[in-house]
Amino acid sequence: MINEGEVILLILATGVLIWALINRKKIATIPHSAYLKSGFYILYVAFACTVFEALFWDTTLNIIEHICYALSMFFVLLWTCKMFGSDES
């Protein structure tokens, strides 16, 4: 059964994805933005897997979803470390 909250989250994330694609040149000016963009794109895949796992491949998509959540947070962590980490070697 599809959870309405998960569908709403995917719809909102699709809006953010469209905005990010339209404004990709501005986003590219953020230092180390590749990490941040990768984190969001992977998070978007996780949201999509959450919705689609109710329709088919429930176990496989659930595993992919959780791997994507972990990878997404890893990329956000990398971006955070690059942005706010120490410059000392």
Rosetta blueprint (number, residue, H / E / L):
1 M L
2 I L
3 N L
4 E H
5 G H
6 E H
7 V H
8 I H
9 L H
10 L H
11 I H
12 L H
13 A H
14 T H
15 G H
16 V H
17 L H
18 I H
19 W H
20 A H
21 L H
22 I H
23 N L
24 R H
25 K H
26 K H
27 I H
28 A L
29 T L
30 I L
31 P L
32 H L
33 S H
34 A H
35 Y H
36 L H
37 K H
38 S H
39 G H
40 F H
41 Y H
42 I H
43 L H
44 Y H
45 V H
46 A H
47 F H
48 A H
49 C H
50 T H
51 V H
52 F H
53 E L
54 A L
55 L L
56 F L
57 W L
58 D H
59 T H
60 T H
61 L H
62 N H
63 I H
64 I H
65 E H
66 H H
67 I H
68 C H
69 Y H
70 A H
71 L H
72 S H
73 M H
74 F H
75 F H
76 V H
77 L H
78 L H
79 W H
80 T H
81 C H
82 K H
83 M H
84 F H
85 G L
86 S L
87 D L
88 E L
89 S L
